[in-house]
Amino acid sequence: MAQKINPLGFRLGTTQNHHSFWFAQPKNYSEGLQEDKKIRDCIKNYIQKNRKKGSNRKIESDSSSEVITHIEIQKEIDTIHVIIHIGFPNLLKKKGAIEELEKDLQKKVNSVNQRLNIAIEKVKEPYREPNILAEYIAFQLKNRVSFRKAMKKAIELTKKADIKGIKIQIAGRLAGKEIARAECIKKGRLPLQTIRAKIDYCCYPIRTIYGVLGVKIWIFVEEE
């Protein structure tokens, strides 16, 4: 009864693809996983560090810019291909940004025999991605905007994208209340039990002055 499973892992191999493509012997498998985590953490830390330097921008652009939707890693014998899927790649388009990021990654990975190749891919429909919507909600909540207003505004942004349904849930000490609770808002269809339904999902923590809030977003993209 009431068994829960991650919507992405549930559909892996059908409507959801792997984000890492490489082969390793069983004894070296854990090293490959740790290397992937180091690469992803280094990229995210680099973007966060550089966003703080140029933080005097408008609310709308700053709340959802430079948000990474996912990072694909493809490993060959002598090359590691890293493809960064990002909403608005303004920061990484600057001169020398990719070279600087490659140097940082080379230090973290310590791959002497392998060279790094970083590519940037812009997401065609940014407001179709749950990570970008979660970052937008986080920015609004940190600026003392009502959580209900932030959720409704995020759903309005999805009207620009072609989706069939969305559900947003926020849990924690909402509006500074002493007792934690969960609030959700839903629009359209969301067939979580249907494997052929392509559903994007993210779980995003938000640090506020009242404590940590958790945001979960499900987006029903299409049915194959």
Disulfide bonds with the S-S distance in Angstrom:
none
